[in-house]
Amino acid sequence: MTKKGFYKGALIALILSCPVLVNANSLGLASGNLSTADACGFGVGYIGGYVGLLDDATTVFGSLTYGFSQYTEGRLKIGFSDLEGSATDPEFMFGADFKYEFMDYYVKNRKQPLDMAFGGFLEYVSYQGFSILELGGNYIASIPYRFQSGRRLIPYGRADLRLESISVDGGGNNSDFQFGVNLGVKYELSSEMNVYGEFQIDGLAGLFMGLDVRVF
């Protein structure tokens, strides 16, 4: 087996095992992943807007992404999450993440098997009566397919391991390690704009959609 075949086989095996590893008691991430393994590049910045449809909640949020080096980027996410059946207005949501791309599909005129990255993240959501804090690390893999037009379609997958902490107002806290998976696709509408579609396999399944635009 070639090295390229090994990496692709390992990725397929990871995806097939995901439903077994996911804990049904997890609440999942309110903002998903919405990112390929490919870093945006040094000094490059994007703003984005997204919506997430989960089993029991709807989230709307924006993001700001910045490339700190050729292979490292960070992102801030701020928005609101509306819990189904809640009598109150949508509640505040905040997230932050970073990633380091350790394998580049295009490097020195030689193709690698995949784009691969690892990183970390946190997410905080405040609902009426309780709040959720997620803190963990993730692995992302993606592979670009280029059309004759020059535009690219990029399927990706992300696996995360995190500490999920639920705090109830007035006392009470429950923390546990959880595992989740996100599978999605990014399509380049232009050299400055991308659209995303993503499915989350977690305690609460979710569908995420949105776009980002390069601003600098």
C-alpha positions as CSV (number, residue, x, y, z in Angstrom):
1,M,0.0,0.0,0.0
2,T,1.3,3.5,-0.9
3,K,1.6,6.2,1.7
4,K,-1.2,8.1,0.0
5,G,-3.5,5.1,0.2
6,F,-2.6,4.5,3.9
7,Y,-3.7,8.1,4.9
8,K,-6.9,7.9,2.9
9,G,-7.7,4.5,4.3
10,A,-7.1,5.7,7.9
11,L,-9.4,8.7,7.3
12,I,-12.2,6.4,6.0
13,A,-11.8,4.0,9.0
14,L,-12.1,7.0,11.3
15,I,-15.3,8.2,9.7
16,L,-16.8,4.7,9.8
17,S,-16.1,4.3,13.5
18,C,-17.5,7.7,14.4
19,P,-21.1,6.7,15.2
20,V,-19.8,4.1,17.7
21,L,-17.5,6.6,19.5
22,V,-20.0,9.5,19.9
23,N,-21.7,9.8,23.3
24,A,-25.5,10.2,23.0
25,N,-25.5,12.2,26.3
26,S,-23.3,15.0,24.8
27,L,-24.9,18.3,24.0
28,G,-22.5,18.9,21.1
29,L,-21.0,22.1,19.7
30,A,-23.3,25.1,18.9
31,S,-21.0,26.4,16.2
32,G,-19.7,23.3,14.6
33,N,-16.4,23.4,12.7
34,L,-16.8,25.0,9.3
35,S,-13.1,24.9,8.4
36,T,-10.8,22.8,6.2
37,A,-7.3,21.7,7.3
38,D,-5.8,24.2,4.9
39,A,-4.6,27.4,6.6
40,C,-5.5,30.7,5.1
41,G,-1.9,32.1,5.0
42,F,0.1,34.7,6.8
43,G,-1.6,38.1,7.1
44,V,-4.8,36.9,5.4
45,G,-8.2,37.6,7.0
46,Y,-11.8,36.4,6.5
47,I,-15.1,37.4,8.0
48,G,-18.0,34.9,7.9
49,G,-21.6,34.4,8.7
50,Y,-23.3,31.1,9.5
51,V,-26.4,29.4,10.8
52,G,-26.6,26.1,12.6
53,L,-29.7,23.9,12.9
54,L,-29.4,21.4,15.8
55,D,-31.8,19.0,17.3
56,D,-32.9,21.4,20.1
57,A,-31.4,24.7,19.2
58,T,-30.7,27.2,16.3
59,T,-27.5,29.2,16.2
60,V,-26.6,32.3,14.2
61,F,-23.0,33.6,14.4
62,G,-20.2,35.5,12.7
63,S,-16.5,34.8,12.6
64,L,-13.2,36.5,12.1
65,T,-10.3,34.4,10.9
66,Y,-6.6,35.6,10.7
67,G,-3.5,33.8,9.5
68,F,-0.6,34.2,12.0
69,S,1.8,32.4,9.7
70,Q,1.7,30.3,6.5
71,Y,0.4,27.3,8.4
72,T,-1.2,28.7,11.6
73,E,-4.5,30.6,11.9
74,G,-6.9,31.7,14.7
75,R,-10.6,32.4,14.6
76,L,-13.2,34.2,16.9
77,K,-16.9,33.3,16.7
78,I,-19.6,35.4,18.3
79,G,-23.4,35.0,17.9
80,F,-26.6,33.8,19.5
81,S,-28.2,30.4,20.2
82,D,-32.0,30.0,20.5
83,L,-33.0,26.9,22.5
84,E,-36.1,25.2,21.3
85,G,-39.1,25.7,23.6
86,S,-37.4,28.6,25.4
87,A,-39.6,31.6,26.3
88,T,-36.7,34.0,26.3
89,D,-34.8,35.7,23.6
90,P,-31.8,34.0,21.9
91,E,-28.8,33.7,24.3
92,F,-25.1,34.7,23.9
93,M,-22.6,32.4,22.3
94,F,-18.8,32.8,22.0
95,G,-16.1,30.6,20.5
96,A,-12.4,30.7,19.7
97,D,-10.1,28.2,17.9
98,F,-6.8,27.8,16.3
99,K,-5.1,25.3,14.0
100,Y,-1.7,24.3,12.7
101,E,-1.5,22.7,9.3
102,F,1.2,20.1,9.6
103,M,0.7,18.5,6.1
104,D,0.1,20.6,3.0
105,Y,-1.5,19.0,-0.1
106,Y,0.5,21.3,-2.3
107,V,4.1,21.8,-1.2
108,K,7.3,22.3,-3.3
109,N,5.4,21.2,-6.5
110,R,4.8,17.8,-4.9
111,K,1.4,16.6,-3.8
112,Q,0.9,15.2,-0.3
113,P,-1.9,12.7,0.4
114,L,-4.1,15.2,2.3
115,D,-4.2,18.6,4.0
116,M,-4.0,17.8,7.7
117,A,-4.1,20.0,10.8
118,F,-4.5,19.9,14.5
119,G,-5.6,22.6,17.0
120,G,-7.7,23.5,20.0
121,F,-10.9,25.3,20.7
122,L,-13.3,26.6,23.3
123,E,-17.0,27.5,23.1
124,Y,-19.3,29.1,25.7
125,V,-23.1,29.2,25.4
126,S,-25.4,30.8,28.0
127,Y,-29.0,29.5,28.1
128,Q,-31.8,30.3,30.5
129,G,-31.0,28.4,33.7
130,F,-27.7,26.9,32.6
131,S,-24.6,27.4,30.5
132,I,-22.2,25.1,28.5
133,L,-18.4,25.4,28.3
134,E,-16.6,23.2,25.7
135,L,-12.8,23.0,25.8
136,G,-10.8,20.6,23.7
137,G,-8.6,19.6,20.8
138,N,-9.2,18.4,17.2
139,Y,-7.8,16.9,14.1
140,I,-8.9,18.0,10.7
141,A,-8.3,16.4,7.3
142,S,-9.3,17.7,3.8
143,I,-8.5,17.2,0.2
144,P,-9.0,19.7,-2.6
145,Y,-10.6,18.9,-6.0
146,R,-9.9,21.6,-8.7
147,F,-12.3,22.1,-11.6
148,Q,-11.4,23.4,-15.0
149,S,-12.7,26.8,-14.0
150,G,-10.0,26.9,-11.3
151,R,-12.5,26.8,-8.5
152,R,-12.0,24.1,-5.8
153,L,-14.4,21.8,-4.0
154,I,-12.9,20.7,-0.6
155,P,-14.5,17.8,1.4
156,Y,-13.2,17.8,5.0
157,G,-13.6,15.9,8.3
158,R,-12.9,17.0,11.9
159,A,-12.7,14.8,15.0
160,D,-12.6,16.4,18.4
161,L,-12.1,15.3,22.0
162,R,-13.2,17.9,24.6
163,L,-14.2,18.5,28.1
164,E,-17.9,19.5,28.2
165,S,-18.9,21.3,31.4
166,I,-22.6,22.1,32.1
167,S,-23.3,24.6,34.9
168,V,-26.8,25.1,36.3
169,D,-27.7,28.5,37.8
170,G,-28.0,28.3,41.5
171,G,-25.6,25.4,41.9
172,G,-24.7,22.2,40.2
173,N,-22.0,21.3,37.7
174,N,-21.4,18.3,35.5
175,S,-18.3,17.8,33.5
176,D,-17.4,14.9,31.2
177,F,-15.1,14.1,28.2
178,Q,-17.0,13.9,24.9
179,F,-16.1,13.0,21.3
180,G,-17.6,14.5,18.2
181,V,-17.3,14.5,14.4
182,N,-18.0,17.1,11.7
183,L,-18.1,16.2,8.0
184,G,-18.5,19.0,5.5
185,V,-17.6,20.6,2.2
186,K,-16.2,24.0,1.2
187,Y,-16.7,25.4,-2.3
188,E,-14.9,28.4,-3.7
189,L,-17.4,30.7,-5.3
190,S,-14.6,33.1,-6.2
191,S,-11.0,33.8,-5.1
192,E,-12.4,35.9,-2.3
193,M,-15.6,34.0,-1.2
194,N,-16.3,30.5,0.0
195,V,-19.5,28.6,1.0
196,Y,-19.8,25.8,3.5
197,G,-22.1,23.0,4.2
198,E,-21.5,20.7,7.2
199,F,-23.1,17.8,9.2
200,Q,-22.3,17.3,12.8
201,I,-22.3,13.8,14.4
202,D,-22.5,14.4,18.1
203,G,-24.9,14.0,21.0
204,L,-27.1,16.5,19.2
205,A,-26.9,16.2,15.5
206,G,-26.6,19.4,13.5
207,L,-26.5,21.0,10.1
208,F,-24.4,24.1,9.5
209,M,-24.3,26.4,6.5
210,G,-22.7,29.7,5.7
211,L,-20.0,31.6,3.9
212,D,-16.9,33.6,4.4
213,V,-15.3,36.5,2.5
214,R,-11.7,37.6,2.4
215,V,-11.3,41.2,3.8
216,F,-7.4,41.5,3.8
